[in-house]
Amino acid sequence: MDGYAFLFYSSLITIAVSGLLIVLGILFVKFGYKDYHKRSMLTAFILALIFVVLYLVKSSLYSPQKYSGNYRGIYLFILWSHTLLATVNFPMAIVTIYLAFKERFDRHKRIAPYTAAVWIYVALTGWLIRAFLV
């Protein structure tokens, strides 16, 4: 496997697992498994950070792929919404985790559903963007 393929597939795997862990974390907290919830969410965050590093390395070493299909408008909408929400989600995740560590669960519970929803959207649209480029 060459360097591009390694960076490409490892970044896809890390963001997919991160998104799945967010969903699992939501289920864990709904069923009262707070320790599993915490582990799931922290692991999702660490995997998202690894994804960002892999993505930045790939982007700095290889030129970006250009979309040349028939659905350019849809592709651009997904790409720009993904990019905007990924940028917004990072500080949201930091605040959400901070509030949990400070045991300010009243505020954590208010922001966490929005953070999780944006996170899941970003993970899914990341995969969609890749599907458009294949």
N, C-alpha and C positions, 0 to 999 in steps of 0.2 A: 504494500500500500504506500503510495507516495504521500508527501507532506500535505498537499491540498486535500486529498481524500480523507486523511486522518483528521485534519482540522474540521472539515465539512461534517463528517459523520459523528465525530465526538461532540461537536457543538449541537447537532440535532438531537443526539441522545441525551445530553445534559439538560437541554431545555424541555424536552419531552418528559423526562423523569421528574424534573422540577415541577412542571405543571400537574403531573399525576400526584405528586406528594402534596401539593396544595389541596387538591380534591380530597385526598385521604385525610389530610389535616382537618378539613372541614367536617368530614364524617366522624373523625375521632372526637372532636369537641362536641358535636351534636349528641354523641352517645356517651359522653362523660369521661372519655379517656384523655384527660388533660396532659399527662406525661407524654403519651404517644403523639398528641397534637403538637406539643412543643417540639419534640424531636423531628417530626415530619416537616414542620414549618421551617425550622432552622436548617435542616438538610436541604430543603427546597431553596432556601436563600443562598446557601453555600454553592449549590449546583448552578444557580443563576449567576453568581459571581464568576464561577469557572467558565460558564458559557460566554460571558462578556469578554474575559481574557482570551478565550479561543477565537471568538469572533473578531476581536481587534487584531490579533496576530494574523489571522487569515486575511483580513481586509488590508493589512499593511504589506503582506507578502504577495498577494495575488490581486489582479485587477477584477473589479466587480463584473458579474454577469449582467447582461442586458436582456430585458424582456422583449421578445419580438413576435408575440402571438397576437391573436385576434381580439383579446379582451383587455386591452391596455387600460381603459378607464377603470374597470373593476380592479385590475392589478394595482394601479396607482392609488386608488382609494384604500385598498387593504394595506399597501406598503406605507402610506403616509399615516393612516390611523394607527398602525402597528408601531411606527417610529415615534409618533407623538406620545402614545400611551405607554410605551416602554420607557421613555424619558421621564414621564410623570410617575410611573410606578416605582422607580427606584427610591425616590425620597419618601413615597407613601410606605414602602416596605420598611425603610429605616425607622420611620415614626411608629409604625405598627409594632415592630419588634421592640423598640425602645419602651413604648408604653407597657408592653407585656413584662419586660424585665423590671420595670419600676413598679410593677403590680398595680398599675392604674387601669384596671380591667374595664371600668365603666367607659373610659375613652377608647381603650383598645377594641372593645366590642362594637363601638360605633364606626370606627374606620376600617376594621379588618374585613368586613364583607365587601367593601368597595375595592380594597387592595387585592383581595383574592379574585374578585370578578375581573379586574383589569389584568391581573397576572395570567389568569386562564385565557383571556382573550389574546394577550400578547403571545403566549405559548402556541395557541392554535393558529393564529395568523402567521407566526413565524414558519410553521409547517406549510401553510397555504402558499406563502411567498416562495418557498423552496419548490413546491409542486408546480407553480407557474413557471419556474425557471428550468424545469427538467424537460 
